């Protein structure tokens, strides 16, 4: 499958940052899979699927960052890969894939219910499809941090649901954060020890007048102001 790297939108149509980010992620996936389509097509396991996430982004044209100001908009891009057998099977069963986003404040060790989110999509819906490789589905979650914290942690879980809305046993996954979309991050060619970890980021409140915990006076000099 070949697509232009720069997605085009209809004239007069307002393009949101979430749409721009989705187009960027799809372009990066296209380049990745076209480079390594042979290796992916040789995957023997008919039940193989992967779920990855990249982010948080604040500008779809820049790389992800981990420092966000309170009340600023941010985005996390989640990618679901289904091999051809699984994609066809789920479509025939009218199944769906549910993504669940759960966020916790690691500073207080408390959940942040305002930053939990759930969505579903059907296999066969708009996706990037390569014959013999499978389908890649991209979902962009747009969120606004509701509280400041040294570290917020977002975990993303995926479940396969049947037409009755029941979770299919055995088809469950949790998202692994990746620093960029490339073949080695998705499908390492050699066995290796990997340490999966969730998406973590700092949210600061620029209007917070709380003083630092440091009690000793500086010996000399001052830090220059941040421009």
Secondary structure, DSSP 8 states (H G I E B T S, - for coil): ----SS----TT----HHHHHHHHHHHHHHHHHHHHHHHHHT---TT-EEEEEEEEESSTTS---SEEETT-EEEEEEEEEE-HHHHHHHHHTT-EEEEEEEEEETTTTEE-GGG-EEEEEETTSS-EEETTTEEEEEEEEEEE--S-EEEEEEEEEEEEE-TTS-EEEEEEEE-EE-SS--HHHHS-SS--------EEEEEE-TT-----S--S--SS-------
